Amino acid sequence: MPDLRSESRAGKLIYLVEDDIHLAEHLTAHLEQHHYEVEVFTELGALPEAIAHRRPAVCLVDLM
């Protein structure tokens, strides 16, 4: 059975994968103004390990 306490803490966590640091900073600032916690990754390969440690509410991934 999943640990619901850890799920609720991650309710406002967003993982953002973006290699353009300026865009990542802009998006992070906007999301934080709306009370989201944002963790930025510059490489998609880092995402699985991060998810294994803490599950986000959503992952925003720049594929281009």
Secondary structure as a PSIPRED ss2 file (coil, helix, strand):
# PSIPRED VFORMAT (PSIPRED V4.0)

   1 M C   1.000  0.000  0.000
   2 P C   1.000  0.000  0.000
   3 D C   1.000  0.000  0.000
   4 L H   0.000  1.000  0.000
   5 R H   0.000  1.000  0.000
   6 S H   0.000  1.000  0.000
   7 E H   0.000  1.000  0.000
   8 S H   0.000  1.000  0.000
   9 R H   0.000  1.000  0.000
  10 A H   0.000  1.000  0.000
  11 G H   0.000  1.000  0.000
  12 K H   0.000  1.000  0.000
  13 L E   0.000  0.000  1.000
  14 I E   0.000  0.000  1.000
  15 Y E   0.000  0.000  1.000
  16 L E   0.000  0.000  1.000
  17 V E   0.000  0.000  1.000
  18 E C   1.000  0.000  0.000
  19 D C   1.000  0.000  0.000
  20 D C   1.000  0.000  0.000
  21 I H   0.000  1.000  0.000
  22 H H   0.000  1.000  0.000
  23 L H   0.000  1.000  0.000
  24 A H   0.000  1.000  0.000
  25 E H   0.000  1.000  0.000
  26 H H   0.000  1.000  0.000
  27 L H   0.000  1.000  0.000
  28 T H   0.000  1.000  0.000
  29 A H   0.000  1.000  0.000
  30 H H   0.000  1.000  0.000
  31 L H   0.000  1.000  0.000
  32 E H   0.000  1.000  0.000
  33 Q H   0.000  1.000  0.000
  34 H C   1.000  0.000  0.000
  35 H C   1.000  0.000  0.000
  36 Y C   1.000  0.000  0.000
  37 E E   0.000  0.000  1.000
  38 V E   0.000  0.000  1.000
  39 E E   0.000  0.000  1.000
  40 V E   0.000  0.000  1.000
  41 F E   0.000  0.000  1.000
  42 T C   1.000  0.000  0.000
  43 E C   1.000  0.000  0.000
  44 L H   0.000  1.000  0.000
  45 G H   0.000  1.000  0.000
  46 A H   0.000  1.000  0.000
  47 L H   0.000  1.000  0.000
  48 P H   0.000  1.000  0.000
  49 E H   0.000  1.000  0.000
  50 A H   0.000  1.000  0.000
  51 I H   0.000  1.000  0.000
  52 A H   0.000  1.000  0.000
  53 H H   0.000  1.000  0.000
  54 R C   1.000  0.000  0.000
  55 R C   1.000  0.000  0.000
  56 P C   1.000  0.000  0.000
  57 A C   1.000  0.000  0.000
  58 V E   0.000  0.000  1.000
  59 C E   0.000  0.000  1.000
  60 L E   0.000  0.000  1.000
  61 V E   0.000  0.000  1.000
  62 D C   1.000  0.000  0.000
  63 L C   1.000  0.000  0.000
  64 M C   1.000  0.000  0.000
